Amino acid sequence: MAFKLFRLAVGLVLAAAGIWLIAGGVESIVQSLSRQVGAGALVSPILQVVAGLGVFAAYYYFLWSASRIRQVMENIFAIPELIRKIAFTIGLLCIYRIGFYVPLPGLNQEALAEWAKTLGGGMYGQAMAIAGMLTGGNLSQSTLFGLGIMPYISASIIMQLLGTVVPSLAKLQKEGPAGYKKIQEYTRYGTVLLCVIQAIVWMRIMVSPGSGTNESLVYPQYIGSYSILIMGVIGLTAGTIFLMWLGEQIDEYGIGSGISLLIMAGILARLPKAIEMLISQADLSLTGAAAGKIDLMRLLFLIFSFVFVVAGAILITQAQRRIPVQQAKHARGRRVYGGQRQHLPLRVNHGGVMPIIFASSLMIFPGIILKSIAQKWPQSGVLQVLASAFESHSYVYAVVETALIFFFAYFWTTVQFKPKEMAEQLRDYGSFIPGMRPGKRTAEYLEKVMERITYCGAAFLAVIAVIPMTFAAVLGIDYQIAAFLGGTGLLIMVSVALDLVQRIEAQLVMRNYGGFLGGSTRIKGAYS
């Protein structure tokens, strides 16, 4: 019954959206034909009609046909606890999106919008776009969640790094849930400190004279007032702390990784604008695209990059190097136990999306700093060359970012992967790798294998990072389109979606229901 109500509600919403798309597209086609315009003007309305038909086709396939996805959806709705978790997660994500548009007090949002437009696709605009995509915030509007969740992620990373060098923190990490709870407390304190520092820097930029283009970014009656600075710092800090709380609530009562879902929600919210820009700039006429339009060849490149990133992200996220592990045999009385052969899975991309996030975040600063210095001393040729070398479309920028991705991939693997402890655990459990002595030789072998497979994972992440820059520079495609349809944002969305699907799969399999990845898909009494 719950699934039928859900199917009806979704059908009403999608039917309205599909009819609106088809009706708008047909109306535009009729108007274009009546004015006898070129074939290029018909591309957008035709794509709009196709999108409307695609909405109806997807609705039928996912919720009405005898497909696996429809059967899995019925299985999900057959588990009330899983439905509550999914509903709770969606509800908190909706709260996040509502708070995303709550402005900070005293700031002129219209002036901020004009200021963001003047930045456009330049270095500052791209830096703010990358920061917003990676953090889930939006400083261009200076809203309550402007800083996003990055201060919490930074504090968590700092605590993990300190755990490798500070003996007291390393001891807490080994104490189980009690130690984890204490480390989380320290992480929250670190998050507040980072939020205050970042909020002060940003609010000083906002309230400083000449920040905007034509008018101040602060309302006239608040110019020179420290109350706006204080309220802005408190608001940005409170917004990030609230996001941290939302992520922890999703981890405890919802489904999926709360912090990752918040970042994914921020990326998905920007995706429709990128698709709209792509449709508006597409020109499929065979006689040649107009100036500023995307021709058929470049559009095919974008589609290929989209498919490549999605397929590659799934492959590299799921890829494992399985090390054979043999259990030792134990004779107890007349019975022999053990002797089973298992596998130790080592992830190819052990760092996930963290290396590319770190590298992209760090590459924001050199270009901005060098450009600011070069503007103060325009007569210096060296500064001008350095500033142009670190622009986002330059060869030097791509090489440096690739090197940083490799560095952070190995650095993150070194911090997270501990072959010595793993070798000791295998020895304590009476297991060994065939051909390797337990202890030091096993640890050296695991470390050597991990170094090799990390190279493959880092190389793939580097390719993902270079794709949007290549399309934006060589093919003349807007960076906002290239970044979402073939870059870091798409990689993050695929990785988080895979994790969410696996968690739902675990919930279904635990209750003997068929899941996304296989197994029985029939529920007793579901097909009456």
Salt bridges, closest charged atoms under 4 A:
GLU74 OE2 - ARG70 NH2 3.25
GLU81 OE2 - LYS85 NZ 3.88
GLU81 OE1 - ARG511 NH2 2.70
GLU185 OE1 - LYS182 NZ 3.64
GLU248 OE2 - ARG188 NE 3.25
ASP295 OD1 - ARG298 NE 3.23
GLU391 OE1 - HIS393 NE2 3.30
ASP499 OD2 - ARG503 NE 2.85
